[in-house]
Amino acid sequence: MSRLRLAGVAVLAAALLTPTTPAAAAVPSQSQLVRDTWRSFTAMTVAATGLPADNIGGALDPATRAHYTSPTNIGSYLWSAVVAEKLGVIPRRELVTRTRTTLSSVERLARHPASGQFYNWYDPTTLELLHTWPEDGSVVYPFASSVDNAWLAAALMVVRNAVPEVRSLAQKLLAPMDFSFYYDVAARGPDVPAGLMRGGFWDVRPPDPQCSLPGNYTGVGPEVYYTCHSYGSFASETRMITYVAISLGQVPPAHYFAPWRTFPDTCDWGWQEQKPSGRFVDYLGVPVFEGAYTYRGLRFVPTWGGDMFEELMPDMFVPEVSWGRNSWARQHSVYVRGQIEHGLHDAGYGYWGFSPSSDPDGGYREYGVDIMGLDTPGYTSDQERTSVDVGFEGCRDAVPLPTSYGDGVVTPHAVVLALPYQPKAAAVELAKLRRDFDSYGPGGYYDAIAVRSGKVAKRYLALDQGMIMGALGNLLGHDVLRDAFVKGGATKHLRPVMAMEEFNLPRRQ
């Protein structure tokens, strides 16, 4: 996004988020939303270690902190601290103290020796690697997730540039993280000169029914047990692994083109949600099927599940619109419009903003717009899991479309992510959620709302709060996270390949 457009959107968002009309009277100003959201992080975080819990109850009582955290949660806290300082919520000295405390604790966490990758779950108080799940006593088999490590690496890349006082410590933690350990160069076949990223690996073989494959792509250290799946869908939050690995110079830039935009339009791929329209294009020797889906007259590249954080979370760090003028610049606004169309007109909820979040009935669930995802079962937008199957012409028959939807679940983080791309609609939606539901607490917007029953998931998740902080930080703080992330390797290695691609989408929709 250009500086001029960014400034214009920020002014518009500030005006729309300030309570100047009856409809918006209960909505916090943008600065208040940042302050309240940051308050949830200070409540989630163990002061002695600087590590945030995965989640906390809606009253921000420290006794309700979860007893586990992850690399993504730690990354969310770090980049949110950078935003908090940039927007005047905390002073510089507090940012430095907080990041130094957190990084010093991360330095003490157990990690996989050969790859430098962190495991998925730790105790934020003791820093111990979890082998027993604190909520039910079940066994935890330590696992290194490629996407979780990518979010932590992204945060370290931000911190080393945004907080020079701790640059050496951030770089010390980042340097051993080798994402080529996940890189299966042969995943697309012997004739494609770029591969895909595995979902992660275990040190020891996990028990059935978990599928695993022994191997070691770098040859450094002992054999591990990889997930049986690779990340083959590009319009997903997992593209952050690609962004980080290319930026660090650990995989060839051609890897950018290896994940599928849509899968091809033949019956070999007839399981996908709908038959795409598209063509093969060669980029750096990699055959890319530039496919697109259609929903309510809109053409777009689908995410895996049809949700907002897959579409827009990586955009918090990589300036996708300005670096991908013929790809992401055509995509993001249209994708958000599809979510709006679903919530307001197709499903008729009167609200929109669908993304994995807390389940108002308890636990955590994936939510999305089924027809906007690649996966046939898809992520559904309601508690009843009302799905759509429009068929795949010549390969799979369509199923009659739903005549109604149930209790739709929306999440405020999805709406905040959409602010740069549909600012008026997003500001109105935030106003409606605040006005119509008991959706706002001491840490900002609660995590999710079931809009027909009125049930609210009154808790705060580090990941979801981190998306709110990140999106507002870029919007109101002149691209603070993007500018810090792209310095160095991203500009050198990633920007040129992003500039090459043209999605099979109209320039204007």
N, C-alpha and C positions, 0 to 999 in steps of 0.2 A: 504494500500500500504506500503511495507517495506521501511525503511529509505534509503536503498541502491538504490532501484528502484526509489524512490522519487527523490533522488539526481541526478540520471541519467536522468530522465525525465526533471528535471529542467535545467540541463546543455544543453540537446537537445533543449528544448523550447527556452532557451536564445539564442542559436546559430541560431535557425531558425527564431526567431523574430527580430534578428538584421539584418539590411539591408546590406547584403554582396553580393547579386546577383541582376541582373537587375529586375527579377520578383518581388523581395521583396524590391526594392529600396525605395518605398514610405511608407513602413510599419514602425511604431514606434518600438523602442526597447521595451523590456518588462518593463523596468523601466519607460520609457516615457509613455507607456500605463497606468501604474498604476498612475503616476502623473496626467495625463490628466483626467482619470476617477475620481480620487479624487477631481480634480478641479470642476467637475460637482456637487459633494456633497457640497462643500463649497458654491457654488452658489445657490444650492437648499435650503440651511439651513438658517433659520431665526436666526441671531446671538444672539438676546436677549433671545430666548427660547431654542435654540439648537435643534429644531425640523425641519426635512427636509420636504419640500413640496413633494407631490406625483410625480411631474414632473416639468420640466422647458424647455423652448424653446432652440433650438440648439445654439443660440448665447450667452446663459447663462446670459441674461438680467434679473435681479431680478424682473422686472415688469412682466415677463412671468411665474413666479412661479404659480403653482396651489394653490388655496386657501383651500386646504384640505390635510390631511395626515392620515396615518393608523398605527396600531401597526407594520405591516410588514415593512413599510417605515422607521419607527423609528429604528426597529431592524437592517435594512440594513445599516443605517448610523452608528450605534454603532459598528457593526462588521467591517465595512469598515474603521472606525477610528483606530481600533486595527491593521488592516492590514497596514494602512498607516504608523503607527509608527514602526511596525515591519520591513517594507521595506525601512525605512529611509526617507519617504516623509515628515513627521512631527516629531518634537522633542517630547520627553516624556512629558514635561510639557504641551505642547499643547494637547496631547491626554488626559491627566488628566483633564485639564480645559474643554475641549469639552465634555467629558463623564459626568463630574460632572454637567455641565449646562443642558445637555439633561436629565439626571436622575432626577434632581431637578424639571424640568418641567413635566416629566412623573408622578412624585409624586403628582402633582396638577391636573392631568387629572381625570375626572369622570370615575368611574368604577362600575361594578355590585357588590353591597356590599357582597352578600352571597358567590359568587364564586371568587371574586377578579379579574375577567376577565375584560379586556378593551373592549370598543366599537370600531366599525369599523372606524368612521370618526370624526376627530377633526380639528379645525382651528389651523394651526401651529403658528400663530402669537398671537392669544388671548388665546389659549388652550381650547376654548369652545367646548363642544360636539355639533356636527352639527345636527340640526333639519331641516335645509333647505339646499338643494344642491346649492352651490355657482354658478354653471355654468348656471342653468336654473330655479332656484327658486322652484323646486319640493320638496315635503315633504320627509324627511329622517326619517325613523323609526329606532331608535338606536338598533343595532344588535351586539351581541358578537359572533365573528367567532372563531371556535376552531382552525383552521389552522393559521389564522392571529395572534392569541394569542400565538400559538406555536412558530412562528418565533420570536416574541418579547421575549418570555421566553428563547429561545435558545441564543439570543443576551445577555440577562442578565446573563445567565450561563457562557457565554464566558467572559463577562466583569468582573464578580466577581473573576475569576481566572487570567485573563490576566492583569487586572488593579487593583492591591490590594489597591491602594490609595482610590478607591471608592467602595471597596468590600462591606462594610456594607450597603451602600445606595442601591447597586444593589440587595443585598440579601433581604433588606427590601421591595423592590418592587416585588421581585419574590415570597417571602414566602406566600402571600395570594392567589396566582394564583392556583386555584384548578381545574385541568383538569378532575377529576372524575365527575364534574358537567355535562360533556357531555357524560359520559360513560353509555351506555345502555347495561347492563349486559345480557339482554334477547334478544338482536338483532339477534343472530344466533339460537335462539330457546332454549327450556328448557334443552336439553341434551348436550349442548355445554358449557363448563365451562369458557367461555370468551366471551365478547361482543364487540360492535363496538362504535365508536365515532360519535355523531351527528355533523352535519355541523355547528351548532350554535344555538342561541336562541334570542328571543326578550323579553323585559320586559312586553310588552303589546301585545295583539293579533294583528298581521299585517292585513291590509285589503286584501280582495280577489283581485286577484287570488292567492296570496301567500299562500301556504299550511303550516299549523303549527299544532303542537300537544301540548296540555297543559301537564305539568309534572314537576317533580323535582327529579332527580336521587339520590341526597344526602339527601333530606329532610331538608336541611338547608335553611331557608328563604322562601319567598313566591314562589308560582308556577310561572313558566315561560312558554314560547311558543317555543318549539323546532322546528327546521326544520323537514320536513317529511322524509328527506333522512339521512341516515348514510353513513359513508365512508367505502365502502365495497371492494374497489380496493386497493391493497397494494402497487404496483409499481407506486406510485403517490407521489406528493409533500406532500400530506396529511399524509403520514407515519411519518412525523415529529411530529405530535400530539402523535402518539404512542411512538416515541423515547423519547420525553420530559416527557410524563406522567409516563412511566416506569422508566426513570432515576430519577424522583423525588419521586418514590415510591408511586405514587397515584393510580395506577391500577396494577393488578397482571401481572407478566411477561408473563403469558400465552396469554395475549391480543395480543402479537406480532404475534401470529398465527391465530388470528380470521379473519382479512381481507383476501379476496380471492386473490390468485396469478393469476389464471384465474378462471372463474366460471366453474362448472363441464361440462362434455361433453355430457349431455343429452338434449333432446328437451325442458325440463323445462327451460333451459338456452340458448335456440336456438336463442335468439335475439342478442347474442354477435357477434363480428366482424367475427370470424371464429371458426370452431370446434377445440378445443384444443386437444393435445395429452397429456395424463398424468395419474396419479393414486392418490388415497387417501393415505395419510401417517398420522399417529397419532403423534402429539407432545404435551406433557403435557395434554393429554386427549382431545385435539382439533383436529378434523378431517380436514386436510389441503389437498385440491386438488392441487397437484403439477403439474400444467398444463403449456403448452408452445405453442406458436404460431410459424409459419414458414413464412418467407418472403425471397425470392431470395436465398434460400438454407441456411438461418440462422435461428437457433432456439433461442427463447428468451421469457422472461416473458413480456407481453404487459403492457404499462401504460394505463391510461384511455383514453387519447386522441391521443397518439402517438407522444408526444412532448418531448423536451430535458429537460426542467426544472423539469418536473415530475420525470424523470429518475434520474437526477444528483444533484438537489439542496440539498436534505437531506444529500447527500454524502459530502457536504462541512463541515458538523459538526460531523457526525458519520463516523468512518473509516470502511466503509462498506466492502471494499475489504479485509482488514486484519481480520476483525471480522467475516465476512461471506465468508470464503474461499471456501465453496462448494455452495454458492448461488450468492451473488453479485459479487464475483470475477470472476464468469463465465458469468455474465450478462452484465456489463457496457460496456466493449469494443465491444461486439457483437451488443448491441443496437445502439451504435454510428455508427458502420459499416452499419447497416440497414438504418440510416438516410443518410449516404453517398451514398449508393446504390440507394436510391430513388432520391436524388437530381441530381446525376451525370449520372445515367444509366436508371432508370425507367422513371422518369418525364423528364429527359434530360435538366434540367435547366442550368447545368454547375456549379451549386453552391449548397450548402447544409447548414443545421443548422436551424431547424424548431421548433418554440416554441411560445407560446403566447407573443404578443408584440404589439407595435403601428402598426396601419394600415396605410400604406403610403398614402391611400386615405382619412385618417382622423379617429380619434378615436382609439379604441383598439380592438384586435380580437385574437381568438385562432387560432394558426397554428400548424400543426403537420403532421405526415405521417399516413394517415387514417388507413391503413391496420395494423399498429403497435400498434393500440389502441383497447381497449376492446369495446368501445361504437360503435355501428353500424353506426350512422351518422358520428361520428368521427370528428377530427380536420383535415381540409384539408390543403394542402401545397400551394394552389394558391388562387388568388383573386376570381376566377370563382367557387370555391368550388367543384372541381372535386373529386368525391368520388369513393370509391371502395367497392364492395360487392362480396366477393368470395363465399358467401353462407355458409350453415352449413349442412353438409352431413346428409341426412335423415330428415331434419327439415326445411330448407330454401334453395330455389334454388339460384344459383349464378346469378349475373348480368354480362353481358359482360364487360371485363376490358376496361378502357379508352384507346382510341387510341392516345390521346395527352392530355397534361396539359396546363394550361394557364399561367398567370403571377405569378410565384412562389415568395413567400416572405420569406426571410431568416433574421435572427437576430444575430448579433455578439455575444450576450451573450451565445447563444447555442453553438457556435464554441469554445468560451473560456472554457465553462464547459467541452468540449470534449478533451481539450489539454492533460490531464493526460492519456487518454485512446487511443487516436489516434493522437499522437503529430505531426507526419509529416504531416498527412492530414489536421489537424486543423491549423497548421502554414501556410501551403500553401493556405488554404481557407481564412485566415485573410489577407494574401498578395493579393490574387485576389480581395477581396472585397475592399481593400484600393486602388488597382491599377485601377480597372474597374469602380468604382462609386465614386460620391462625398459623401463618406460615413463616413468621419472623420472630426471632428470639435474640438473646444477648450476643450470640455469635453470628448474626446475620440471618439470611434465609435458611430455614431448616432444609433437610436434604431432599425430600420428595413429598408430593401431594397427590392423593387419589382424588380426582376432581369431582366425581359424582357422589361418592360416599362422604367426602370431606375429611377422610383420614389423613393425618400428616405424620411423616416419619421424623419425629423430633430428635434428631441427632445430627452430628456434624462429622463428616468424613474428611480426613486430611487430603485425599486425592481430589475430591470435589471442591473443597474450599481452596485448594491450590489452583484449580482451574479458574475459579472466580477471581482470585488475586492476580493470576497471570494475565487474564484477559483484560481486567481493569488497569493493570500496570502498563500494558502496552498502549491501551486506548488513551489513558489520561497522563501517562508518563513518557510520551514520545518514544514508543518502541523500546522501552528499557530492557526487556528480556531478549528481544531479537538482536538488538545492537550488541549486547554482551555475548550472545551465543555465536554470532557469525564472524567475529574477529578471528582472523587466521585461517585455519583449514577449511571452514565452511565456505568462505568466499572463494578460496583458491580451487577447491576440489568439487564442491557441490553446486555452486551457482552455474557454472558452464553447462552441466548436463541438464539442469532444470530449464535453462533457456532454450534447449533444443526441441523440447516436446510440444506437440499440439494435440490436445484432446479433441475427440470427434464431437465437439459441441459448437453450437452457433456462437458467434461473437456477442450477440445480444439476444436475450430472451425476456 
